[in-house]
Amino acid sequence: MRQFEVTVLPEHAGCRLDRMLAGVCEPLSRSRIQALIASGGVLVTGGRVRSSYRVSVGERVVVLLPDPEPSGLDPERIPLDVIFEDAHLLVVNKPAGMVVHPTGGVRSGTLVNGLLAHCDGLSGINGVLRPGIVHRLDRETTGLLMVAKDDAAHRGLASQLESRTVVRRYSAFVWGQLKTESGRIEAAIGRSPADRRRMAVVETGGRRAATRYEVKAFHGFASTLELNLETGRTHQIRVHLAHVGHPVFGDSVYGGGAKRIRGISPPHRNAARTVLNAANRQMLHAGTLRFVHPVTGNALEFRAELPKDMRRVGELLSSGDG
């Protein structure tokens, strides 16, 4: 049995226990937190409470994590682009199409399956289906991910994510031309009321989310952006950009697919079709990752160049076809 403690801060006063822990214990999903609470694995001032319990400033919350159980997942010799590795953590450059961890009916071919074959051990904090996973990227998003080999590294990396000291910088091609060359999008994100499989900007019940952007180039019907995450909500960049009317190129889930062509000026439509045909996924890449090693204290920074498909789209946009 492992445990860690959280002291309730003023900004969390009055919050539901499960929601507060989901915000401060980033590697633990809210459903896992609720399961821990129900099983007595979360204590507030030494006693058991419900997920709906409203916390007070200064209360001591202890989270008890059972030792990892066998995952039942098969290690698979999947080629991994490992950018960095030591005894405590890895940094992996994830390709498009790879799911980070098993979910639903997906039990093989994930990053976790590959990691189980690559490593002797992974952190067990985030449950048997997500060993080592500190944060995630969507299936079709490429780029850099931190992976923890032990619980101490996991807690250290998660703490940096919570304190927003981890730098996560993305590149994206988006529809249209933003009105300002840089800016900040802040809007709470939660499950879409219309489709629970999607996320959306919501007025109530969502979690705070903020994204900074800088325009690197304007094109006839598109823009090249660099984005920085202040928070790390599910589908955050995709949802925020769709919310402001500039969905990620190729992102059909959030309005960036072929239907978008009907809304642009006729002179650009043929070029837009050409470029969109070169993009068989959402054009989003996590290219820069900077954090402090949780054990050695060394400052680390990693970069991953744009994948081939995004380089091709960028060439088409820059050549005038865009």
C-alpha positions in Angstrom: 0.0 0.0 0.0 1.3 3.4 -1.0 0.0 6.8 0.1 0.3 10.5 -0.5 -1.3 13.5 1.2 -3.0 16.7 0.0 -3.8 19.7 2.1 -6.9 21.6 1.0 -5.9 25.1 -0.2 -8.2 28.2 -0.1 -9.0 28.0 -3.8 -10.5 24.5 -3.3 -12.7 25.3 -0.3 -16.2 24.1 -0.9 -15.3 21.8 -3.8 -16.4 18.2 -4.1 -13.7 15.9 -2.9 -13.5 13.9 -6.1 -13.4 17.1 -8.2 -10.7 18.6 -6.0 -8.5 15.5 -6.2 -9.0 15.2 -9.9 -7.6 18.7 -10.2 -4.6 18.3 -7.9 -3.8 14.6 -8.6 -3.4 14.9 -12.4 -2.3 11.3 -13.0 -5.4 9.9 -11.4 -8.6 10.0 -13.4 -11.8 11.2 -11.7 -13.4 7.7 -12.1 -10.3 6.1 -10.4 -10.5 8.7 -7.6 -14.2 7.9 -7.1 -13.5 4.2 -7.0 -10.8 4.8 -4.4 -13.2 6.9 -2.3 -15.9 4.3 -2.5 -13.4 1.6 -1.3 -12.1 3.6 1.6 -8.9 4.5 -0.1 -9.3 8.2 0.5 -9.5 9.6 4.1 -10.3 13.2 5.1 -8.9 14.0 8.6 -8.7 10.3 9.2 -12.3 9.4 8.2 -14.1 8.0 5.2 -16.4 10.3 3.3 -18.4 10.3 0.0 -17.2 11.6 -3.4 -19.6 14.5 -2.9 -18.1 15.6 0.4 -17.3 19.4 0.3 -13.8 20.0 1.5 -12.6 22.8 3.8 -9.4 24.8 3.9 -6.6 23.0 5.8 -8.2 19.6 5.8 -5.7 16.8 5.3 -6.7 14.3 2.6 -4.8 11.0 2.5 -5.0 8.9 -0.7 -4.2 5.2 -0.2 -3.1 3.4 -3.4 -3.1 -0.4 -3.5 0.1 -2.0 -4.8 -0.2 -2.6 -8.5 -2.0 -5.7 -9.7 -1.1 -7.7 -12.7 -2.5 -5.7 -15.7 -3.4 -8.7 -17.8 -1.9 -6.8 -20.7 0.5 -8.4 -23.1 3.9 -6.8 -23.6 4.4 -6.1 -27.4 7.6 -5.4 -29.3 6.3 -2.2 -30.8 8.9 0.1 -32.2 9.1 3.1 -29.9 10.9 6.4 -30.6 12.5 6.9 -27.2 14.0 10.4 -27.0 15.3 10.0 -23.4 15.5 7.3 -20.8 17.1 6.7 -17.4 16.3 4.6 -14.3 13.3 6.9 -13.4 11.5 8.0 -16.6 11.3 8.1 -20.3 10.4 10.7 -22.9 8.7 9.1 -26.0 7.8 10.6 -29.4 4.4 9.1 -30.1 3.3 8.5 -33.7 -0.1 9.2 -35.1 -2.6 6.4 -34.7 -1.2 5.0 -31.5 -3.5 4.9 -28.5 -1.6 5.8 -25.3 -3.3 3.2 -23.0 -5.9 0.5 -23.3 -9.4 1.7 -23.2 -12.8 0.3 -24.2 -12.2 -2.5 -26.7 -8.5 -1.5 -27.4 -6.2 -3.9 -25.6 -3.3 -4.2 -27.9 -1.0 -1.9 -30.0 -1.0 0.8 -27.4 1.9 2.8 -26.1 1.5 0.9 -22.8 1.8 -2.5 -24.5 5.0 -1.3 -26.1 6.3 0.1 -22.8 5.7 -3.1 -21.0 8.0 -4.9 -23.4 10.6 -2.1 -23.3 10.9 -1.5 -19.6 11.4 -3.7 -16.6 9.0 -1.7 -14.5 6.6 1.3 -14.7 4.8 3.4 -12.1 1.6 1.9 -10.8 0.0 5.1 -9.5 -2.5 5.5 -12.3 -3.9 2.0 -12.3 -3.2 -1.3 -14.0 -4.3 -0.2 -17.4 -2.2 3.0 -17.4 1.2 2.0 -15.9 3.7 4.8 -16.1 1.3 7.2 -17.9 1.6 10.7 -16.4 -0.3 12.6 -19.2 -1.8 11.7 -22.5 -2.0 12.7 -26.2 -5.0 11.9 -28.4 -4.7 9.0 -30.7 -4.1 11.1 -33.8 -1.9 13.7 -32.1 1.8 13.2 -32.4 4.7 14.2 -30.2 6.4 14.1 -26.8 5.1 12.3 -23.7 6.6 11.8 -20.2 6.5 8.2 -18.8 7.3 7.4 -15.2 9.2 4.2 -14.3 8.6 4.5 -10.5 6.1 6.1 -8.2 8.4 8.8 -6.9 9.1 10.0 -10.4 5.4 9.8 -11.2 4.4 12.0 -8.2 7.2 14.5 -9.0 6.1 14.9 -12.6 2.4 15.1 -11.7 3.2 17.8 -9.1 4.9 19.8 -11.9 1.9 19.4 -14.1 -0.3 20.6 -11.3 1.8 23.6 -10.6 2.0 24.4 -14.3 5.8 24.4 -14.5 5.9 21.8 -17.2 6.2 23.5 -20.7 4.2 21.7 -23.4 4.4 23.5 -26.7 2.4 22.3 -29.7 2.4 23.1 -33.4 -0.9 23.2 -35.4 -2.4 24.1 -38.7 -5.8 25.6 -38.2 -8.6 26.8 -40.5 -8.9 30.6 -41.1 -6.8 33.5 -40.0 -6.9 34.6 -36.3 -7.6 38.2 -35.6 -4.6 38.7 -33.4 -1.1 37.3 -33.8 -1.0 36.1 -30.2 -3.5 35.6 -27.4 -4.9 33.4 -24.7 -8.1 31.3 -24.7 -9.6 30.6 -21.3 -12.8 28.6 -21.2 -14.0 25.8 -19.0 -14.2 22.4 -20.6 -16.5 19.5 -19.8 -18.5 16.7 -21.5 -20.6 18.0 -24.4 -24.3 18.0 -23.4 -25.1 17.0 -27.0 -22.6 14.1 -27.2 -21.0 12.6 -24.1 -18.2 11.1 -26.2 -17.0 14.6 -27.1 -15.7 17.5 -25.0 -17.0 21.1 -25.2 -16.7 24.6 -23.7 -19.4 24.6 -21.0 -20.8 27.3 -18.8 -21.3 25.1 -15.8 -19.7 21.9 -14.5 -16.5 22.2 -16.5 -12.9 22.4 -15.5 -10.8 25.5 -15.9 -8.7 25.4 -19.1 -6.4 27.9 -20.6 -4.3 27.8 -23.9 -1.9 30.4 -25.2 -1.3 30.8 -29.0 1.1 32.6 -31.3 0.6 32.8 -35.1 3.7 31.7 -36.9 2.3 32.2 -40.4 -0.9 33.3 -42.2 -2.1 31.5 -45.3 -5.1 32.1 -47.6 -7.5 29.9 -45.7 -5.3 28.7 -42.8 -2.8 29.7 -40.1 0.2 28.0 -38.6 0.1 28.2 -34.8 2.4 27.5 -31.9 0.4 26.8 -28.7 1.3 26.4 -25.0 -0.9 24.6 -22.5 -1.5 26.2 -19.1 -3.8 23.3 -18.2 -4.1 19.8 -19.6 -7.8 19.0 -20.2 -9.0 16.3 -22.5 -8.9 17.5 -26.1 -8.1 21.0 -24.8 -6.4 22.5 -27.8 -8.9 21.0 -30.2 -11.9 22.2 -28.2 -10.5 25.7 -27.6 -9.6 26.4 -31.2 -13.0 25.1 -32.4 -14.6 27.3 -29.8 -13.0 30.5 -31.3 -13.8 29.4 -34.9 -10.5 28.1 -36.0 -10.6 24.3 -35.6 -7.5 22.2 -36.2 -7.0 21.2 -39.8 -8.2 17.7 -40.4 -10.0 17.4 -37.1 -13.5 16.2 -38.3 -14.6 15.6 -34.7 -14.4 19.3 -33.8 -15.3 20.9 -37.2 -12.0 20.8 -39.0 -12.9 18.3 -41.7 -14.1 18.5 -45.2 -17.4 20.3 -44.3 -15.3 23.3 -43.4 -14.5 23.9 -47.1 -18.0 25.1 -47.8 -17.4 28.0 -45.4 -14.3 29.5 -47.1 -14.2 31.8 -50.1 -14.5 30.1 -53.5 -11.0 31.0 -54.8 -9.4 29.0 -52.0 -11.6 25.9 -52.1 -9.6 23.8 -54.6 -6.4 24.6 -52.7 -8.1 23.7 -49.4 -9.1 20.3 -50.8 -5.6 19.6 -52.0 -4.1 20.4 -48.6 -6.9 18.6 -46.7 -6.3 15.4 -48.8 -2.6 15.5 -47.6 -3.8 15.6 -44.0 -5.3 12.3 -43.0 -5.6 13.3 -39.3 -5.8 16.3 -37.1 -2.7 18.5 -37.7 -1.5 18.8 -34.1 2.0 17.9 -32.8 3.5 18.2 -29.3 6.9 19.3 -30.3 8.5 20.7 -27.2 8.6 19.4 -23.6 10.4 21.0 -20.7 10.4 20.0 -17.1 12.7 19.3 -14.1 13.8 15.8 -13.5 11.9 14.8 -10.4 14.8 12.8 -8.9 18.0 14.5 -10.1 16.7 18.1 -10.2 18.2 18.7 -13.6 16.3 20.9 -16.1 15.4 18.9 -19.2 14.1 20.0 -22.5 13.3 17.9 -25.5 12.1 18.7 -29.1 10.6 16.5 -31.8 10.5 17.8 -35.3 7.2 17.8 -37.3 6.2 14.4 -38.6 6.3 13.8 -42.3 2.6 14.4 -43.0 2.6 17.8 -41.2 5.8 18.8 -43.0 4.0 18.1 -46.3 0.9 20.1 -45.3 3.2 23.0 -44.3 5.0 22.8 -47.6 1.7 23.0 -49.5 0.5 25.9 -47.4 3.8 27.8 -47.8 4.0 27.1 -51.6 0.9 29.1 -52.3 -1.5 26.1 -52.6 -2.7 27.3 -49.2 
